[in-house]
Amino acid sequence: MPNRAPGQRIPAPGHGVYGITVAAELSGAPTQSLRLWERHGLLSPARSEGGTRRYSADDLARIERIVTLVAAGVNIAGIGRILDLQDQNGDLQDQNSQLASDNSALELRNAALQAGQQTPLPTRTPRSSRRSGARNTDRHT
């Protein structure tokens, strides 16, 4: 890990900080390839206010995947499809992890309810009723 001055932060993975020349040096891909891949939609680096491409750590990881696929002989259209499927797969894995976590919590709650250790939560008033100033009609006047 590089030495950093006190208080200096590591940029977020999606935050573009590298110019095209630095990105090319870090990835080993020529600058012309980076421009070509951007034109074909394989990359979409952030832009500075002046229009300069700014590559992030996420962009560099994507460039590495592209370089690997190019070396394997995959054409640009194939690379685009593979990257799209990898992105979709990552999204689905994230959703699956969240659903598994939610399911585990529900199973624990269900087991507690069946064991009589917990009472069910009260029914909540819909938010729209609370915001519109609806009055509780159960009150005795």
C-alpha positions in Angstrom: 0.0 0.0 0.0 1.4 3.4 -0.9 2.5 5.8 1.8 0.0 8.6 2.3 0.2 11.9 4.1 -1.9 12.0 7.3 -5.5 12.8 6.5 -5.1 11.8 2.8 -7.9 9.5 1.8 -7.9 6.6 -0.7 -10.3 7.5 -3.6 -13.5 5.6 -3.7 -13.5 2.7 -6.3 -15.9 4.5 -8.6 -14.3 7.9 -8.3 -12.3 8.8 -11.5 -8.8 10.0 -10.6 -6.5 8.7 -13.3 -6.0 10.4 -16.6 -5.9 8.3 -19.8 -2.1 8.1 -19.9 -1.8 6.9 -16.3 -4.7 4.4 -16.8 -2.9 3.1 -19.9 0.4 2.7 -17.9 -1.4 1.0 -15.0 -3.3 -1.4 -17.2 -0.8 -2.0 -19.9 -3.4 -1.1 -22.6 -2.5 1.6 -25.2 -4.4 4.9 -24.9 -5.8 4.3 -28.4 -7.3 1.0 -27.2 -8.9 2.8 -24.3 -10.5 5.3 -26.6 -11.7 2.6 -29.0 -13.2 0.6 -26.2 -15.0 3.7 -25.0 -16.4 4.4 -28.5 -17.7 0.8 -28.5 -19.3 1.2 -25.1 -17.0 -1.1 -23.2 -15.8 1.7 -21.0 -17.4 4.9 -19.8 -14.9 6.8 -17.7 -16.0 9.9 -15.8 -15.1 13.3 -17.4 -13.6 16.3 -15.7 -15.3 19.7 -16.2 -12.9 20.3 -19.0 -13.9 17.0 -20.7 -10.7 15.0 -19.7 -11.3 11.3 -19.2 -10.9 10.3 -15.5 -10.5 6.6 -14.8 -11.4 5.0 -11.5 -10.2 1.8 -9.8 -13.4 0.2 -11.1 -12.5 1.3 -14.6 -9.0 -0.2 -14.3 -10.5 -3.5 -13.1 -12.8 -3.5 -16.2 -9.9 -2.7 -18.4 -8.0 -5.7 -17.0 -11.0 -7.9 -17.9 -11.1 -6.4 -21.4 -7.4 -7.0 -21.9 -7.7 -10.6 -20.8 -10.6 -11.2 -23.2 -8.7 -9.5 -26.1 -5.8 -11.8 -25.4 -8.1 -14.8 -25.5 -9.2 -13.7 -29.0 -12.7 -12.4 -28.2 -13.9 -9.7 -30.5 -15.4 -6.3 -29.3 -19.0 -7.4 -29.7 -18.3 -10.6 -27.7 -16.4 -8.6 -25.0 -19.4 -6.3 -24.7 -21.8 -9.2 -24.2 -19.5 -10.9 -21.7 -19.1 -7.8 -19.7 -22.8 -7.1 -19.7 -23.5 -10.7 -18.5 -20.8 -10.4 -15.8 -22.3 -7.2 -14.6 -25.8 -8.7 -14.5 -24.4 -11.8 -12.7 -22.8 -9.5 -10.1 -26.1 -7.7 -9.6 -28.0 -11.0 -9.2 -25.5 -12.2 -6.7 -25.9 -9.1 -4.6 -29.7 -9.5 -4.8 -29.4 -13.1 -3.9 -27.3 -12.3 -0.9 -29.8 -9.8 0.3 -32.7 -12.2 -0.1 -30.8 -14.9 1.7 -30.1 -12.5 4.6 -33.8 -11.5 4.7 -34.9 -15.1 4.6 -32.6 -16.0 7.5 -34.0 -13.2 9.6 -37.6 -14.3 8.7 -36.8 -17.9 9.6 -35.4 -16.8 13.0 -38.5 -14.7 13.7 -40.8 -17.5 12.6 -39.1 -19.9 14.9 -39.3 -17.4 17.8 -43.0 -16.9 17.1 -43.7 -20.7 17.0 -41.9 -21.1 20.3 -44.0 -18.4 21.8 -41.0 -16.2 22.6 -42.2 -13.2 20.7 -45.5 -11.6 20.0 -46.3 -10.4 16.4 -45.7 -6.8 15.6 -48.7 -4.5 15.6 -50.2 -3.6 12.3 -48.8 -0.3 11.1 -50.8 2.6 9.7 -49.9 3.2 6.1 -47.6 6.1 5.6 -49.9 7.9 3.3 -52.6 8.0 6.0 -50.2 9.4 8.6 -48.9 12.1 6.2 -52.3 13.3 5.1 -53.3 14.0 8.7 -55.9 11.2 8.9 -57.3 11.0 12.4 -57.6 7.9 14.5 -61.3 7.0 14.4 -60.9 4.5 17.2 -60.7 7.3 19.9 -63.7 7.8 22.1 -64.8 11.4 22.3 
